[in-house]
Amino acid sequence: MCFFPTVDLAGTGANIARLRKAAGLSVHDLQVIFGFNSPQAIYKWQNGAALPTVDNLIILADVLGVKIDDILVISK
C-alpha cells in the first residue's frame, strides 16, 4: 500500500509560532504585515487549525527569513 506525505497541522503551527518568536515578531506584527483586519488567521495557523495559503506561506517564509520547508512539518 502506498502512503502519500501529509502536512502535520499541529507541528507546522508550532513551527510558525517558534519561528515568529525567534524572528522577534508578535502576532500583531504579522497581522499588520499581511494586512489582516484581525489576528484570527495567524492564531489558527499557530494552533494547527488551518494552514496559510500558498501565497501567504511564501510571504511568511520571506518575513521569517526561512525556507517554506522550514515551516512545514511533513508526515509520511
C-alpha positions as CSV (number, residue, x, y, z in Angstrom):
1,M,0.0,0.0,0.0
2,C,1.3,3.5,-0.9
3,F,1.0,6.3,1.6
4,F,1.4,9.9,0.5
5,P,3.0,12.6,2.7
6,T,0.7,14.9,4.5
7,V,1.2,18.2,6.3
8,D,1.2,17.9,10.1
9,L,-1.0,20.8,11.1
10,A,-0.1,20.9,14.8
11,G,3.7,20.6,14.0
12,T,3.5,23.2,11.4
13,G,1.6,25.5,13.7
14,A,4.2,25.0,16.4
15,N,6.9,25.8,13.9
16,I,5.2,29.0,12.9
17,A,4.9,30.2,16.5
18,R,8.5,29.2,17.2
19,L,9.9,30.9,14.1
20,R,7.8,34.0,14.7
21,K,9.2,34.3,18.2
22,A,12.8,33.7,17.0
23,A,12.3,36.5,14.5
24,G,11.2,38.8,17.3
25,L,7.8,39.3,15.8
26,S,4.4,39.4,17.6
27,V,1.2,38.1,16.2
28,H,0.2,41.7,15.8
29,D,3.3,42.3,13.7
30,L,2.3,39.5,11.3
31,Q,-1.3,40.8,11.3
32,V,0.0,44.2,10.1
33,I,2.4,42.6,7.5
34,F,-0.4,40.5,6.0
35,G,-2.9,43.4,6.2
36,F,-5.4,41.2,8.1
37,N,-8.2,43.0,10.0
38,S,-7.9,40.6,12.9
39,P,-5.2,38.2,14.2
40,Q,-7.5,35.2,14.0
41,A,-5.9,33.7,10.8
42,I,-2.5,33.8,12.5
43,Y,-3.8,32.2,15.6
44,K,-5.4,29.4,13.5
45,W,-2.1,28.8,11.8
46,Q,-0.2,28.6,15.1
47,N,-2.9,26.4,16.7
48,G,-2.9,23.9,13.8
49,A,-6.5,24.7,12.9
50,A,-5.6,26.0,9.4
51,L,-2.7,26.4,7.0
52,P,-1.6,29.6,5.3
53,T,-2.5,29.8,1.6
54,V,0.5,29.1,-0.7
55,D,0.8,32.9,-1.3
56,N,0.8,33.6,2.4
57,L,3.2,30.8,3.1
58,I,5.7,32.3,0.6
59,I,5.4,35.7,2.3
60,L,5.7,34.1,5.8
61,A,8.9,32.3,4.8
62,D,10.3,35.5,3.5
63,V,9.3,37.6,6.5
64,L,10.7,34.9,8.9
65,G,13.9,34.5,6.8
66,V,13.5,30.8,6.3
67,K,12.5,28.3,3.5
68,I,9.0,27.0,3.2
69,D,10.4,23.6,4.1
70,D,11.5,25.0,7.4
71,I,7.9,25.9,8.2
72,L,6.0,22.8,7.1
73,V,6.2,19.6,9.0
74,I,5.5,16.6,6.7
75,S,4.3,13.3,7.9
76,K,4.8,10.1,5.9
